[in-house]
Amino acid sequence: MLNAEIWSGTGNSFIICSLIGAEVASVEAMRAKYPKLVIDLCQQHKVDGFLTLSKLSPSEFEWDFYNNDGSRAEMCGNAARCVASFVSANGLAESVFHLKTLSGSIKCIPQSEGFSKVEMSVLNEELVNHKEQVNNSLVVGDLIDSGVPHFVIDVDQNNFNLEDTESLTLICKQLRETDRLPPRGANITFLKYIKNNEIDSISFERGVENFTLACGTGAVAAAYSAHKKIKTNNIVVNVPGGVLKIDFSGKLPVLYGPTKKHKDIEIG
């Protein structure tokens, strides 16, 4: 039996299972049940992802992260923020630490109780003003890799309604087809400019295949698109699950926002 905790960051929820000090036999027994165990746990607890956490050194950890459909994910900003709070709450590191992900090592910075921030990986703008044919019309967006790829769409530029998620879902499902946005496909992220340095954003995520309450990498990608246009370093991103802040003043973007522990669970 392994102990785990459920955490959320702006509504984006995850099961965090620490393997630190766990018996090898228990870990191997759990992994032998992948991916069905991951899918079942995520469905049972209604979360967006599952991850195991190992400690490589006093200031470095490594995760094995899965979407709720059992597929592996390269990176997840809100999950990383939850790990920052989890590590701090459980006394597993004294302060700042690094987390090894499939997208590289990122810096996790616990804050006051209920908040955390992470220094994200290098952004890569792969396509600018890229056009895709959807429902006999052109959808224009930027393909931005913020740890995972996001096709970022300005709703006003494309005459979409951010609140009409039913229509946007149909667009997302077509853009998520395997022959689009090569080579890996992408999450689909929409943004709407509100005022000054503030935007609204929603993301249709790979592995979940639906809109989520928040997406950290999506918020960073949307904020970067806004950052280029309005030329300010601090962007406020309103997502369905709350508010995230992204700072572009350093070499790497920093994602900041709230986290919350929900409950302890056991995995057998």
N, C-alpha and C positions, 0 to 999 in steps of 0.2 A: 504494500500500500504506500502511495506517495502523496505528500501533502501539496496543495496548490492554493492559490488565491485568485479571486476574480477582481480585476481592476478596470477602470474606464478612464479615458481621457476625452473630455467634451462629448461624452456619449458613445465613443468608439470603445468597445469592450473586449477584454481578453482574459483568457486563463493563463496564469503564469505559474509554471511548475518548476521549482528549484530542484536541481539535481545535486546540489552541493551537500556532500555528506551522505547521499543516498546509496543504498546497497546496489551493487552492480546487477544482481539478479533481478531486482525490482525494475530497474531502468530497462534492461533488456526485455523483460516480459511486457512492459508497456510498449516499447518500440515495435515489438513483434506484431502488435495489433493495429499498427498504422496501415492505411489512413483511416480505416473504419472507426477506430477509437477517437480520432480527432474530430471526425464528422459527427459522431454520436454525442461527444461531450459538448461541442459547439451548439448543436441543435437542442440538447437538453437544457443548457444554461443560457441559450439565446445570446451568444457572443459572436464577435466578428473574427476571432482568431485564437490560436493556441500556440504557446511557446514554452520551450524548456530552457532553463538558464544554468550555465556552468561557469565556474570561476577558473580563469587561466592564471591569474596572479593577483596580488592584493589590490591592484587598480585596473584590472582588465577582466571582462566577462565575455561570454559567447552565448548567442542564442541559436535555437533551431526553431524557426517560425513558420507557421502554417495558417493559410486562410481557412475559413470554415467549411470549404468544400474539400479539404484535405490536401490541396496543392501548396507547394512551398512558395514563400514570398521573399523577394530580395531584401525588402526594407519596409518599415512602417513607422512613420514619425510619432504617432500617438502611442503606439505600443512601446517605442523606445522611451517616451516620456513616462509611461506607466512603470517600466523597468527601473527608471531613475528613482521614482518614488518608492517602489517595492524594495530596492536595494537599501535605500536610506532607512525606511521604516523597519526593516529587519536587521539593521546594523551590519550589513555585509561588506560595506566599504565606508571609509571615514568621510569622504567628500566626493570630489569629482572623480569619475572613472570613465573608462572607454568600453564600448560594446562592439564586439566583432559581429558583423552581419555579412550577408552575401554581397552587399553593396560597398563593403569596406568597413573600417573602424570609425565609429562616431563617438563624440564626447557627450557624456550625460552629466547634467548639472542639477542635482536636487536643489530645490528652493525651500521656502517656508512651507509648512505643512499644507498640503492640498494643491501645490503647484510644482512644476518642474520645467526644465528647458533642456533642449538637446541641440548641439551643433551639428547640422546636417552635412551630407556629403556634397561634393562639387556638383553644381548644376550643369546640365548639358542641354543646350537648345538645339534639337536635332532637325526640326523643320519649322519654318516661319511662314505664316499666311498660307498654310497648306490647305488645299481644297479637296474635299471628298464629296462624291455624288450620293445624296441620300434623298429618297422619295422625290426624284425628279428636280431636286434643287441642290445647290452647292452649299456645303457647310465649311466655313473657314475657321481655322484654328492653328495654334502653335503646339508642336510636339516637344515637350520639355521633360527631361529625365531628372527627377529630383530624388533619386534613389530607386524609384520605379518610374516607368514612362507614363506621362499624362498628356492627353490631347486636350488642350485648354481652349475653350470656346467662349467668346464674349457674346452674351445673349443679345445685347442691343445691336451689335454689329451684324448678327445673323437673324434679327427680328424674331427671337424666341422669348417665351415667357418663363422666367425662372420658377414660378409657382406651378406651372403646368407640367408636373413630373410625369404624368401619364404619357403625354406627347414626347417629352424628352427621353423617356425610357425606350420608346420605339426607335428613336434616333440612336441611342446608345447601343441597343442590341445590334443594329446594323453596323455601326462603327466598330463593334467588338468582334465582327466576323474575322476569321483567321487570316484571310488574304488582305486585310486592311492594316494600315499603320505598321509596316514591317520594321524590324524583323521579329519583334516580340509581342505585337499588339500593345494596347495601352488602356489604362483607366481613362474614363471620360469625365472631364471636370469643366463645369460651367462657372462663369463669374459675371457679376453685375456691379458696376461702379455705383457707389452710394453718395459719398461726399469726401472731399479732401483725400485722406489716405485710407479710406474704409471701403471694403467690398463685401458683397455676399457671395458665397460659393457653395456648391454641392458637387459631390463626386460619385460616379457610378463605378464601383470597384471590381477589378478582376478577382476571381475566386469567391466573391460574394454574389456577383452578377446582379447587383441592385444598388440603389442609392443608400449610403450609410449616413449616420448622424454626424460623422466627422471623418476626415481623412487627412492625416498630417502631411504626407507627401503631396496630396492634392492641394491643400491650403498653401504649401510652400510654392508649388508650381503656379497656382493662380496669383499668389502675391508677387511672384517674380514677373509675371506678365504685366501686372499693375505697376510694379516698381519701374519697369522699363518705360512705361507710358507717362506716368505722373512724376517721375524723377524724385522720389522720396524713399528713404531707407527703411522707415518703420511703417509696416502695413498691418492694419487690423482686418482680420478675416472673420466675418460672421458665418458660422456653419449651423446646421439644424440643432446640433448638440451644445452650442455655446459660442464662445469667442476665443480665437487664437491670435497670437501676435507673432509676426515674423520680422526679424531685424537683418537688414542687408548691409550694415555698416562695416562689418569685418570681411575677412577673406571668404568665410563660409556663412551661409544663412543660419540663423538661430531661431528655433521654433519654441514658443513659450505658451503655456496654458495650464488649466486646472487638471488635477487627477483625483481619483476617488477609489478607495478600496470598498468592495461590496461585501464579500464574505469569503470564508475558508471552505475548501472542499477537499475531498479525498479521491484519489484516482487509483483504482484497483484492477 
